[in-house]
């Protein structure tokens, strides 16, 4: 099985993160996120490797400000979702 990001997650797990945590997609860039969403789990070609390397590099080299902004957006979104759930219960 080809493991994304050097053994941390499979392609489908990575796709799930990109789908459900838009802040991560923002950090890696929408172009790389879109490329990764079209990758097949067991397709180990150079295009897969280059897409993963590009996304990983962007994630790991994102500025402190970009990461802080993404974390703040994530916290705000989760707080809003929590308030909605509490209201519905």
Secondary structure by P-SEA (a helix, b strand, c coil): ccccccccccaaaaaaaaaccaaaaaaacaaaaaaaaacccccccaaaaaaaaaaaaaaaaccaaaaaaaaaaaaaaaaaaaaaaaaac
